[in-house]
Structures are given as structure tokens and as C-alpha cells.
Amino acid sequence: MSLSVEKKQLHVPPLEEVATVLQSALKNSFAEASVSVVECPDLTKPPYGLEAVGLCGSPRLGDVGGVPNLMPVVQKDKLYDIRDLAKSVDLPDGFVIGAGAGPHPHVGVNSELMANLVAGDRASNGCHIAKVNDAGSYQLMKLPPTETRCALMLNMFASEGQSGKVLHIKAKKRTNDTNLVTCLRKGLEEFYGEKAVGLGGTFRLMQGRAKCHVMPDFPKAPLTCDADVNKWLKFYDMPAPMVFLSTLISKDVDLDLRIEHSHGYGKDCGGHYHYDTTPDAVEYEGYYNVAELMYRIDRPIVTHSFGRN
């Protein structure tokens, strides 16, 4: 399948400058917060357990498909192989993490995808999905090594998976209504204005609980507004520890982007991150890198703005 690909250069400020901007933003929303530039730890080791050691080497973002493939009317034929998407962002052997929809032909139903995969000759697959089970609760599954597909949409951060300098984010005790990822994104937006800055990486919910949704099976009737979407989704309160795969960009660059998207999983849980539900107890740690490029892959021809929270 040949996919359309659009590419734009992003603003790439020095990591030290970004760290200062993000720390200032976090201190407006958390009682304790720090952002520093560090050598990326080995992310293949606990507690992260990712498929590559780091987030460095040609870092880039990809926005594949989108919510219009799910609603108002689902397009079940929109299936993508993440190995092919790595080629689409010019990293055929790249490390890909991110948030999307799971491969329904394998899972049997619609699901949330936590993408974590090394493509090419070094291929390894640590992808998980979360689905709504027959009892109406959430169920976490690890995909088999050969199942490297996603459906409908994927927000991905790709790199060569190398070690190197990254942003180390720590935040504790939330003091307002802004979640961690939105706080980071808005901080970049306010400082850089019309210059688009993108980040991708991983963060942990170390203490507390988080509101996450899991998509149930495909809707029986068209979803036409946010109210419809919220009635359809299944929301859960999930416990720490959880590891999230996360992308964000300070502003759209005329590509109809989803500007932030994070999915994560714990021992028996997983889903789409909204915010923590225990502000006094919450504690986060994360590692992000600044993306050099944004790729828009298979952009829907007909679009809308609902269902993207």
C-alpha cells in the first residue's frame, strides 16, 4: 500500500533552553518540578522496558491516519504496518514508540495500542494493546513478535534508538487542572509562538492513579461530536506504576495534527492518558527528546476536530 507522506522541518532549540522552558511551565502546575539535560539511561532495563536503549539519532515525529478514520464512520481497511511506517519517516531500521489503535484483525476488537518496536534487521516487538473485555473491564495484552500492525491512527516518535543527551523530567504534586503532557506542550507553545517544537519519549506514573480510556469495539452508529465520543468510550481509574509512550507538538503546522497523544500500561492495565486523579500524591518521571522533523502520513481527505482529547 502506497501512503501519502508530507514532511516539514521543526524548530530545534538547544536542549538546555528547552529544559528551562519546560521547568518553568511545570512549576506552574506542580509543587515540585525539575527538567535537566542528562545522558539517556538504558531504556531497555526496568522500569521502562522499551525495545531500544535511547531516544537519540535522527529524532522525528509521525502522525499517521487520524481520528477521522474512526469517526463519524469507521474505516476498518485503514491498517498500517509499523515497519512500513518506519520507512515512511526515513528510518527503516528505526525505533518507534507512540500511541494509536491496535490491529483489530488480530485482537478481534478495537483497542488501544502502546507502540514499542524496532524495525528492520534489528527487529524486536514490545507492543501492547488494551481492550475492553466481555465483563466491561480493561484487559492488557502483549502482541506477538510477528504482529506489527496498527489501525486507523498512530502518533509516533521515531529515532535510531541510540543513547545520548535527552530531557529528564520530574514532577510531583499537581496544583492545578493541567495534566503533565498538556503542561509541557503549552509551555513550549507560549515560549516559541509560531515556531513549532515537537517532543517524543516516555514517562512513568510513579505514584498515584490516572484517568485513562479504552476504546470499546467499533461503534454501532456514527459518532458526530465530542459528547457522542465520551458516551462511547470506557473510562477507568488506573493505578501506578505505569509507563507511557508520548508525543506532543507545540502547534499544528498546517498538517491537521493531533497535537498531543500518550498511551501507557502497567502490570494489568493500559489505555489512553487523560490526567492523574490523585493530585496530592502523584509523581512523574520522564525522558523526552526534541524532534527535528514532522511527517504526516496518509492524511485523511475529510477531517474534523472532535474526538482528539
WOLIN-V443272 format. One record per pair of residues at least 12 apart in sequence whose ideal C-beta (glycine too) atoms are under 10 Angstrom apart, sorted by sequence separation. I is the first residue (numbers start at 1). J is the second residue. D is the distance in whole Angstrom. If there is no record, write none. Layout:
I	J	D
I	J	D
//
This chain:
22	34	10
23	35	4
41	53	8
42	54	8
43	55	7
66	78	9
82	94	10
100	112	8
101	113	6
102	114	9
114	126	9
115	127	6
116	128	7
128	140	6
129	141	5
171	183	8
185	197	9
219	231	10
220	232	9
247	259	9
248	260	4
249	261	10
261	273	9
262	274	9
22	35	4
23	36	8
40	53	7
41	54	8
65	78	6
83	96	9
85	98	10
99	112	8
100	113	4
102	115	10
114	127	6
115	128	9
128	141	7
129	142	8
171	184	9
185	198	10
219	232	5
247	260	7
248	261	8
260	273	9
21	35	8
40	54	4
64	78	9
65	79	10
82	96	6
99	113	7
100	114	9
113	127	7
114	128	5
115	129	10
127	141	10
128	142	5
129	143	6
185	199	8
215	229	10
218	232	10
219	233	10
246	260	8
247	261	6
248	262	8
19	34	9
20	35	8
39	54	9
40	55	6
65	80	7
85	100	10
98	113	8
99	114	7
100	115	6
113	128	8
114	129	7
127	142	7
128	143	7
169	184	7
184	199	7
246	261	7
247	262	7
19	35	4
20	36	10
40	56	6
64	80	6
82	98	9
98	114	8
99	115	7
112	128	9
113	129	5
114	130	8
126	142	8
127	143	5
213	229	9
216	232	7
245	261	9
246	262	4
247	263	10
18	35	8
19	36	6
20	37	10
39	56	10
97	114	8
98	115	5
111	128	10
112	129	6
113	130	8
125	142	9
126	143	9
127	144	9
167	184	9
213	230	9
215	232	8
216	233	7
245	262	7
246	263	8
19	37	5
64	82	9
82	100	9
97	115	6
98	116	9
111	129	4
112	130	5
125	143	6
127	145	10
129	147	9
181	199	9
215	233	6
216	234	5
244	262	5
245	263	6
246	264	8
16	35	10
18	37	9
19	38	10
96	115	6
97	116	5
98	117	10
110	129	10
111	130	6
112	131	7
125	144	8
126	145	9
184	203	9
213	232	10
214	233	8
215	234	8
244	263	7
245	264	7
15	35	10
16	36	9
17	37	10
62	82	10
65	85	10
80	100	8
96	116	8
97	117	8
109	129	10
111	131	4
112	132	10
125	145	5
127	147	7
213	233	4
214	234	5
243	263	10
244	264	3
245	265	9
15	36	9
16	37	6
64	85	6
80	101	10
82	103	10
95	116	9
96	117	5
110	131	7
111	132	8
124	145	8
125	146	8
127	148	7
129	150	9
213	234	6
214	235	8
242	263	10
243	264	6
244	265	8
15	37	5
79	101	10
81	103	9
95	117	8
96	118	8
107	129	6
109	131	6
110	132	8
123	145	8
125	147	7
127	149	9
181	203	8
212	234	10
213	235	5
214	236	7
242	264	5
243	265	7
244	266	10
14	37	9
15	38	10
62	85	6
78	101	9
80	103	9
94	117	9
95	118	5
96	119	7
106	129	9
107	130	10
108	131	8
109	132	7
123	146	10
125	148	6
127	150	8
180	203	7
212	235	7
213	236	7
241	264	10
242	265	6
243	266	7
62	86	9
64	88	8
79	103	7
94	118	7
95	119	8
103	127	9
107	131	6
109	133	9
211	235	6
212	236	6
214	238	10
242	266	4
262	286	10
64	89	9
79	104	8
93	118	8
94	119	6
95	120	10
102	127	8
104	129	10
109	134	10
123	148	8
180	205	9
211	236	8
212	237	8
241	266	6
242	267	9
62	88	7
79	105	7
93	119	6
94	120	7
102	128	9
103	129	8
112	138	9
114	140	9
116	142	10
117	143	9
210	236	9
211	237	6
212	238	5
238	264	8
240	266	7
241	267	8
244	270	10
62	89	5
74	101	10
92	119	6
93	120	3
95	122	9
100	127	10
102	129	4
104	131	9
111	138	10
116	143	10
209	236	10
210	237	8
211	238	8
238	265	9
239	266	7
242	269	7
243	270	10
244	271	10
246	273	8
61	89	8
76	104	7
91	119	8
92	120	5
93	121	6
94	122	10
101	129	9
102	130	8
111	139	9
112	140	10
114	142	10
115	143	10
117	145	10
209	237	5
210	238	5
238	266	7
239	267	9
242	270	8
244	272	10
245	273	10
60	89	5
62	91	9
76	105	9
91	120	8
92	121	9
93	122	6
95	124	9
97	126	9
100	129	10
102	131	7
111	140	10
114	143	9
119	148	8
209	238	6
210	239	8
239	268	9
240	269	10
242	271	9
244	273	6
60	90	8
74	104	10
85	115	9
93	123	9
97	127	9
111	141	8
113	143	8
169	199	10
180	210	10
209	239	5
210	240	8
212	242	8
238	268	9
239	269	7
58	89	9
60	91	7
70	101	7
82	113	9
86	117	8
96	127	9
117	148	6
179	210	9
208	239	8
209	240	7
238	269	4
242	273	8
58	90	8
59	91	10
62	94	10
69	101	8
85	117	10
86	118	9
87	119	8
107	139	10
111	143	10
167	199	8
169	201	9
171	203	9
179	211	9
207	239	10
208	240	6
210	242	7
212	244	9
237	269	10
238	270	8
58	91	6
82	115	6
86	119	4
87	120	9
115	148	9
117	150	10
170	203	10
205	238	8
207	240	5
208	241	10
209	242	9
236	269	7
238	271	7
57	91	9
60	94	9
62	96	8
64	98	9
67	101	10
76	110	9
82	116	10
83	117	8
85	119	8
86	120	7
107	141	7
167	201	8
169	203	7
172	206	9
173	207	10
174	208	9
205	239	8
206	240	6
207	241	8
208	242	10
210	244	9
236	270	10
59	94	10
63	98	10
65	100	8
82	117	5
83	118	9
84	119	9
106	141	10
115	150	7
166	201	7
171	206	10
172	207	8
173	208	9
205	240	4
206	241	6
236	271	7
238	273	9
274	309	7
58	94	8
59	95	10
62	98	8
64	100	7
65	101	8
74	110	8
82	118	10
83	119	4
107	143	8
113	149	9
170	206	9
172	208	10
204	240	8
205	241	6
206	242	9
235	271	9
240	276	9
57	94	8
61	98	9
82	119	7
83	120	7
86	123	10
106	143	7
113	150	5
204	241	6
205	242	4
234	271	9
235	272	10
257	294	7
272	309	9
57	95	8
81	119	9
106	144	8
113	151	8
204	242	7
205	243	8
233	271	10
238	276	10
240	278	9
56	95	10
102	141	9
111	150	10
113	152	9
115	154	6
117	156	10
119	158	9
122	161	8
203	242	9
204	243	6
205	244	7
233	272	8
235	274	8
237	276	10
238	277	9
239	278	10
255	294	7
257	296	7
55	95	8
70	110	8
83	123	7
103	143	8
106	146	9
107	147	9
111	151	9
113	153	9
115	155	9
203	243	8
204	244	7
237	277	6
244	284	9
246	286	7
248	288	8
255	295	9
256	296	7
54	95	8
102	143	8
106	147	5
110	151	8
113	154	7
115	156	6
117	158	10
157	198	8
159	200	8
202	243	6
203	244	5
233	274	10
237	278	9
240	281	9
246	287	10
247	288	9
253	294	6
255	296	4
52	94	9
53	95	9
55	97	8
83	125	9
105	147	9
107	149	10
110	152	8
115	157	9
118	160	10
119	161	10
157	199	8
158	200	8
159	201	10
202	244	6
203	245	9
240	282	8
241	283	10
244	286	8
246	288	7
249	291	8
252	294	10
254	296	9
255	297	10
257	299	9
52	95	4
82	125	9
106	149	7
115	158	10
118	161	6
157	200	2
201	244	9
202	245	6
203	246	6
240	283	8
243	286	10
248	291	10
253	296	9
256	299	6
51	95	6
52	96	9
103	147	6
105	149	8
107	151	9
156	200	8
157	201	7
201	245	8
202	246	6
240	284	10
247	291	8
255	299	7
256	300	7
50	95	8
51	96	9
52	97	9
82	127	8
102	147	9
103	148	8
104	149	9
106	151	10
155	200	9
157	202	9
200	245	8
201	246	6
249	294	7
51	97	8
103	149	4
104	150	10
105	151	8
200	246	7
201	247	8
12	59	9
50	97	7
102	149	8
103	150	6
104	151	5
199	246	8
200	247	5
201	248	9
256	303	5
261	308	8
102	150	7
103	151	6
104	152	9
199	247	7
200	248	8
256	304	10
260	308	9
261	309	10
10	59	10
100	149	10
101	150	6
102	151	7
103	152	10
198	247	7
199	248	5
200	249	9
214	263	10
256	305	9
258	307	10
259	308	8
260	309	9
10	60	8
100	150	4
101	151	5
102	152	9
198	248	7
199	249	8
212	262	10
258	308	5
10	61	8
99	150	10
100	151	8
101	152	4
197	248	9
198	249	4
199	250	9
212	263	8
257	308	9
258	309	10
43	95	9
96	148	10
98	150	9
100	152	7
101	153	6
197	249	7
198	250	7
210	262	10
212	264	8
7	60	9
8	61	10
100	153	5
101	154	8
196	249	6
197	250	5
198	251	10
212	265	9
43	97	9
96	150	10
99	153	9
100	154	3
196	250	6
197	251	8
210	264	8
212	266	10
7	62	10
98	153	10
99	154	7
100	155	7
195	250	8
196	251	5
198	253	9
214	269	9
98	154	6
99	155	5
100	156	8
194	250	10
195	251	8
196	252	8
210	266	9
214	270	8
215	271	9
5	62	9
6	63	10
98	155	5
99	156	8
193	250	9
194	251	7
196	253	5
212	269	8
214	271	5
215	272	8
96	154	9
97	155	10
98	156	4
99	157	10
192	250	6
193	251	8
195	253	10
196	254	10
212	270	8
213	271	6
214	272	7
5	64	10
97	156	7
98	157	6
189	248	10
191	250	8
192	251	8
194	253	10
196	255	10
198	257	9
203	262	8
205	264	7
210	269	9
212	271	3
213	272	5
96	156	5
97	157	5
98	158	8
188	248	8
189	249	9
190	250	9
202	262	9
204	264	8
211	271	9
212	272	6
213	273	9
3	64	8
96	157	7
97	158	8
188	249	8
189	250	4
196	257	9
198	259	9
199	260	9
201	262	10
203	264	8
205	266	8
210	271	9
211	272	10
212	273	6
213	274	7
3	65	9
86	148	10
94	156	9
95	157	9
96	158	5
97	159	9
184	246	9
185	247	10
186	248	10
188	250	4
189	251	6
202	264	9
204	266	10
211	273	8
212	274	6
85	148	9
94	157	10
95	158	7
96	159	9
152	215	10
181	244	8
185	248	4
187	250	9
188	251	9
196	259	10
210	273	6
211	274	4
212	275	9
51	115	10
52	116	9
84	148	9
85	149	10
94	158	5
95	159	6
97	161	9
180	244	9
184	248	6
185	249	7
186	250	8
210	274	7
211	275	6
51	116	5
52	117	9
82	147	10
83	148	5
84	149	9
85	150	8
94	159	6
95	160	7
96	161	9
181	246	6
185	250	6
210	275	7
211	276	7
212	277	10
50	116	6
51	117	6
52	118	6
81	147	10
82	148	5
83	149	9
94	160	6
95	161	3
152	218	10
180	246	9
181	247	9
182	248	8
184	250	9
185	251	9
210	276	5
211	277	5
49	116	8
50	117	10
51	118	5
81	148	6
82	149	7
89	156	8
91	158	5
93	160	8
94	161	7
95	162	9
181	248	6
209	276	7
210	277	6
48	116	10
50	118	9
51	119	10
80	148	9
81	149	5
82	150	6
88	156	10
89	157	10
90	158	9
91	159	7
93	161	9
205	273	8
208	276	5
209	277	5
210	278	8
80	149	6
81	150	8
85	154	7
89	158	5
91	160	7
207	276	9
208	277	7
209	278	5
52	122	8
79	149	6
80	150	5
86	156	9
88	158	9
89	159	10
91	161	9
189	259	9
203	273	9
208	278	4
51	122	9
79	150	8
80	151	7
85	156	7
205	276	7
207	278	8
208	279	8
51	123	9
52	124	8
78	150	9
79	151	5
80	152	9
82	154	7
86	158	6
208	280	8
209	281	8
210	282	8
43	116	10
51	124	5
78	151	6
79	152	8
80	153	9
85	158	8
205	278	10
208	281	4
209	282	8
50	124	10
51	125	7
52	126	10
77	151	9
78	152	5
80	154	7
82	156	8
138	212	8
140	214	10
185	259	7
186	260	10
207	281	6
208	282	4
210	284	10
233	307	9
51	126	5
76	151	7
77	152	10
78	153	8
138	213	9
139	214	9
185	260	5
207	282	6
208	283	7
232	307	9
1	77	10
50	126	7
51	127	9
75	151	9
76	152	8
82	158	10
138	214	5
184	260	8
206	282	8
207	283	4
208	284	9
233	309	10
1	78	10
3	80	8
49	126	7
74	151	9
75	152	7
137	214	9
182	259	9
205	282	7
206	283	4
207	284	9
229	306	6
230	307	9
1	79	8
74	152	8
181	259	10
182	260	6
205	283	8
206	284	7
228	306	8
229	307	5
1	80	8
181	260	5
204	283	9
205	284	6
206	285	6
225	304	9
226	305	9
227	306	9
228	307	9
229	308	9
230	309	9
1	81	9
5	85	10
44	124	9
136	216	9
181	261	8
204	284	7
205	285	9
206	286	10
224	304	9
226	306	5
229	309	8
3	84	8
7	88	10
70	151	9
71	152	10
132	213	10
133	214	10
179	260	9
181	262	5
203	284	6
204	285	5
205	286	10
225	306	6
226	307	7
3	85	8
5	87	10
7	89	8
44	126	9
69	151	8
70	152	5
130	212	8
132	214	5
180	262	9
203	285	7
204	286	7
224	306	8
225	307	9
226	308	9
1	84	8
5	88	5
7	90	8
69	152	4
70	153	7
130	213	10
131	214	7
132	215	7
133	216	10
179	262	9
202	285	10
203	286	3
204	287	9
223	306	8
224	307	10
226	309	7
3	87	10
4	88	9
5	89	8
68	152	9
69	153	6
130	214	5
131	215	8
132	216	4
202	286	6
203	287	8
223	307	7
3	88	6
5	90	9
65	150	9
67	152	8
68	153	9
129	214	10
130	215	9
131	216	8
132	217	7
201	286	6
202	287	6
203	288	8
64	150	8
65	151	8
66	152	8
67	153	6
116	202	9
131	217	8
201	287	5
202	288	8
65	152	6
66	153	5
199	286	10
201	288	3
64	152	9
65	153	4
66	154	9
157	245	8
200	288	7
201	289	6
64	153	6
65	154	7
66	155	9
156	245	9
157	246	8
199	288	4
200	289	6
201	290	10
63	153	8
64	154	4
65	155	10
155	245	9
157	247	5
198	288	10
199	289	7
200	290	9
201	291	10
63	154	8
64	155	8
155	246	9
156	247	7
157	248	10
198	289	10
199	290	6
200	291	6
62	154	7
63	155	6
64	156	7
155	247	5
181	273	7
182	274	10
198	290	7
199	291	7
62	155	8
63	156	8
154	247	10
155	248	9
180	273	8
181	274	10
182	275	8
197	290	7
198	291	4
61	155	8
62	156	4
155	249	9
179	273	7
181	275	9
197	291	8
198	292	9
61	156	7
62	157	8
179	274	7
180	275	8
196	291	10
198	293	8
60	156	9
61	157	6
62	158	6
138	234	7
179	275	4
180	276	8
198	294	6
213	309	9
60	157	8
61	158	8
137	234	9
178	275	8
179	276	7
59	157	7
60	158	5
136	234	7
138	236	6
177	275	8
196	294	7
59	158	8
60	159	7
137	236	8
58	158	8
59	159	5
112	212	8
138	238	8
57	158	10
58	159	6
59	160	8
112	213	8
132	233	10
174	275	8
55	157	7
57	159	5
58	160	5
98	200	7
112	214	6
132	234	5
155	257	8
174	276	6
177	279	9
180	282	9
184	286	9
188	290	10
55	158	10
56	159	6
57	160	3
58	161	10
59	162	10
97	200	7
111	214	7
112	215	6
131	234	10
155	258	6
176	279	9
179	282	10
181	284	10
55	159	5
56	160	7
57	161	7
58	162	9
96	200	10
97	201	8
110	214	9
111	215	7
132	236	9
154	258	10
155	259	9
174	278	9
175	279	7
180	284	5
184	288	8
54	159	8
55	160	9
56	161	8
57	162	4
59	164	9
97	202	7
110	215	5
111	216	9
153	258	8
155	260	8
156	261	9
171	276	10
173	278	10
174	279	4
175	280	9
179	284	10
181	286	9
54	160	9
55	161	8
56	162	5
57	163	9
109	215	9
110	216	7
111	217	9
130	236	9
155	261	4
173	279	7
174	280	8
180	286	8
52	159	8
54	161	6
55	162	8
56	163	6
57	164	7
59	166	9
109	216	8
110	217	5
154	261	9
155	262	9
173	280	6
174	281	9
181	288	10
52	160	8
53	161	6
54	162	5
55	163	9
56	164	3
109	217	4
110	218	5
130	238	9
153	261	9
155	263	9
172	280	10
173	281	8
174	282	6
52	161	3
53	162	7
54	163	4
55	164	8
56	165	7
108	217	9
109	218	8
110	219	9
172	281	9
173	282	7
174	283	10
51	161	8
52	162	8
53	163	5
54	164	6
55	165	10
56	166	7
107	217	10
172	282	7
173	283	8
174	284	9
50	161	9
52	163	9
53	164	10
54	165	10
55	166	5
171	282	8
172	283	5
54	166	7
55	167	9
171	283	7
172	284	7
102	215	9
104	217	8
170	283	8
171	284	5
172	285	9
101	215	7
104	218	8
170	284	7
171	285	8
128	243	10
169	284	7
170	285	5
171	286	8
169	285	7
170	286	8
44	161	9
128	245	10
168	285	8
169	286	4
43	161	9
127	245	10
168	286	8
169	287	7
167	286	8
168	287	6
169	288	7
43	163	9
166	286	10
167	287	7
168	288	9
42	163	7
166	287	5
167	288	5
40	162	8
41	163	8
166	288	7
167	289	7
40	163	5
43	166	10
142	265	9
166	289	5
167	290	8
39	163	7
40	164	6
141	265	10
165	289	8
166	290	9
39	164	7
40	165	7
41	166	9
140	265	6
164	289	8
39	165	6
40	166	4
140	266	8
38	165	7
39	166	8
40	167	9
41	168	9
116	243	9
138	265	10
140	267	8
182	309	10
37	165	6
38	166	7
40	168	9
140	268	6
37	166	7
38	167	8
39	168	9
114	243	8
116	245	6
139	268	8
140	269	6
141	270	9
36	166	10
37	167	6
38	168	4
114	244	8
115	245	6
138	268	8
139	269	9
140	270	5
159	289	7
36	167	8
37	168	7
114	245	6
137	268	10
138	269	6
139	270	9
140	271	9
157	288	9
35	167	6
36	168	5
113	245	9
137	269	9
138	270	7
157	289	8
159	291	9
35	168	7
36	169	9
130	263	8
138	271	6
158	291	9
159	292	10
34	168	8
35	169	5
36	170	8
129	263	9
130	264	9
157	291	7
34	169	8
35	170	8
61	196	10
63	198	10
128	263	9
130	265	7
158	293	9
33	169	8
34	170	5
35	171	9
128	264	9
129	265	9
33	170	7
34	171	8
61	198	5
128	265	5
158	295	9
32	170	8
33	171	5
34	172	9
60	198	8
61	199	8
62	200	9
130	268	10
32	171	7
33	172	7
59	198	9
61	200	6
130	269	7
131	270	9
132	271	10
156	295	9
30	170	9
31	171	9
32	172	4
33	173	9
59	199	9
60	200	8
130	270	3
131	271	10
30	171	4
31	172	6
32	173	6
33	174	10
59	200	7
129	270	7
130	271	5
156	297	9
29	171	8
30	172	6
31	173	4
33	175	10
59	201	9
76	218	7
128	270	6
130	272	9
26	169	7
30	173	6
31	174	8
32	175	10
154	297	8
23	167	10
26	170	9
27	171	9
29	173	10
30	174	6
31	175	6
55	199	10
74	218	5
154	298	10
22	167	7
26	171	5
29	174	6
30	175	6
55	200	7
70	215	8
73	218	10
74	219	7
99	244	8
100	245	10
153	298	9
23	169	9
26	172	10
29	175	6
30	176	9
55	201	5
73	219	9
99	245	6
19	166	10
22	169	7
23	170	10
28	175	8
29	176	5
33	180	10
55	202	8
71	218	10
72	219	9
97	244	10
98	245	5
99	246	7
153	300	9
19	167	6
23	171	10
26	174	10
27	175	9
28	176	7
29	177	9
30	178	9
70	218	8
71	219	7
73	221	10
74	222	9
97	245	4
98	246	8
99	247	7
114	262	10
115	263	8
15	164	10
16	165	9
18	167	6
19	168	8
22	171	10
29	178	5
35	184	9
70	219	8
72	221	9
73	222	5
74	223	9
96	245	9
97	246	8
98	247	6
114	263	5
116	265	10
15	165	6
19	169	9
28	178	8
29	179	8
30	180	8
33	183	9
72	222	4
73	223	9
97	247	8
113	263	7
114	264	6
15	166	8
16	167	10
29	180	8
50	201	10
71	222	7
72	223	6
73	224	10
112	263	6
114	265	5
15	167	6
26	178	10
35	187	10
50	202	7
71	223	4
72	224	5
112	264	9
25	178	9
29	182	9
30	183	8
49	202	10
70	223	8
71	224	7
72	225	9
112	265	9
26	180	8
29	183	5
48	202	6
71	225	9
28	183	7
29	184	10
48	203	10
153	308	10
27	183	10
48	204	7
67	223	10
72	228	9
114	270	6
25	182	10
26	183	6
29	186	9
47	204	6
71	228	8
113	270	9
114	271	9
25	183	6
26	184	7
28	186	9
29	187	9
43	201	9
71	229	7
112	270	7
114	272	10
25	184	6
28	187	8
43	202	7
47	206	8
70	229	9
99	258	9
111	270	9
112	271	5
113	272	10
25	185	9
27	187	10
111	271	10
112	272	6
22	183	8
25	186	7
26	187	7
40	201	9
71	232	9
99	260	9
100	261	8
102	263	10
22	184	6
25	187	3
67	229	9
99	261	4
101	263	10
21	184	9
22	185	10
24	187	7
25	188	8
98	261	7
99	262	6
100	263	8
23	187	9
25	189	10
98	262	9
99	263	4
22	187	5
25	190	8
98	263	8
99	264	8
18	184	10
21	187	6
22	188	7
24	190	9
25	191	8
97	263	10
21	188	6
24	191	8
18	187	9
21	190	8
22	191	9
18	188	8
21	191	5
20	191	9
21	192	8
101	272	10
99	271	10
18	191	9
99	272	7
17	191	9
18	192	9
99	273	8
13	188	9
17	192	10
21	197	9
11	188	9
22	199	9
13	191	9
13	192	7
18	197	7
11	192	6
18	199	8
11	193	10
13	195	8
11	194	9
12	195	10
11	195	4
13	197	7
63	247	8
10	195	8
11	196	6
12	197	8
62	247	9
10	196	5
11	197	5
12	198	9
61	247	6
63	249	9
9	196	9
10	197	6
11	198	9
61	248	9
8	196	8
10	198	5
61	249	6
68	256	9
10	199	10
63	252	10
67	256	10
8	198	10
66	256	7
66	257	9
67	258	7
63	255	7
66	258	7
50	243	8
63	256	8
65	258	10
47	241	6
49	243	7
63	257	5
64	258	10
47	242	10
48	243	6
50	245	8
63	258	6
47	243	7
61	257	9
63	259	9
46	243	10
48	245	10
63	261	9
43	243	10
90	293	8
89	293	8
91	295	10
89	294	9
90	295	8
89	295	5
88	295	7
89	297	8
88	297	5
85	295	9
88	298	9
85	297	7
84	297	10
85	298	9
80	297	8
80	298	7
78	298	8
78	300	9
75	300	9
21	250	10
59	288	10
60	289	10
62	291	9
69	298	9
59	289	5
61	291	4
66	296	9
72	302	10
59	290	7
60	291	5
61	292	9
62	293	9
63	294	7
64	295	8
65	296	10
66	297	10
68	299	9
69	300	6
55	287	6
57	289	9
59	291	5
60	292	6
61	293	7
62	294	8
63	295	7
64	296	8
65	297	7
66	298	8
68	300	4
72	304	8
54	287	8
55	288	7
56	289	6
58	291	10
59	292	6
60	293	4
61	294	5
62	295	4
63	296	5
64	297	4
65	298	5
66	299	7
67	300	8
68	301	9
71	304	8
55	289	4
58	292	7
59	293	8
60	294	7
61	295	7
62	296	8
63	297	7
64	298	6
65	299	8
66	300	5
68	302	6
72	306	9
54	289	8
55	290	10
58	293	8
60	295	6
61	296	10
62	297	6
63	298	9
64	299	9
65	300	7
68	303	5
71	306	8
72	307	9
55	291	10
63	299	8
67	303	8
68	304	6
71	307	6
48	285	10
50	287	10
66	303	7
67	304	8
68	305	10
70	307	7
47	285	9
48	286	10
66	304	10
67	305	9
68	306	10
10	249	8
11	250	8
48	287	8
67	306	8
68	307	9
10	250	9
67	307	5
68	308	10
66	307	9
67	308	6
11	253	10
66	308	8
10	253	8
9	253	9
43	287	7
8	253	5
8	254	8
41	287	7
6	253	10
8	255	7
40	287	6
6	254	9
7	255	9
31	279	9
40	288	10
6	255	6
30	279	9
31	280	9
38	287	8
40	289	8
6	256	10
29	279	10
32	283	9
33	284	9
35	286	9
30	282	8
30	283	9
35	288	9
30	284	8
26	284	9
22	288	8
18	288	9
18	289	10
18	290	6
15	288	10
17	290	10
15	289	8
15	290	7
14	290	9
13	290	7
12	290	6
11	290	9
12	291	8
10	290	8
11	291	10
12	292	5
10	291	6
11	292	10
12	293	9
10	292	6
9	292	7
10	293	6
9	293	6
10	294	6
8	293	7
9	294	8
7	293	6
8	294	5
7	294	7
8	295	8
6	294	9
7	295	5
8	296	8
6	295	7
7	296	8
5	295	6
6	296	4
7	297	10
5	296	7
6	297	8
4	296	8
5	297	5
6	298	10
4	297	7
5	298	8
6	299	7
3	297	5
4	298	6
5	299	9
3	298	5
4	299	6
2	298	10
3	299	10
1	298	9
4	301	10
//
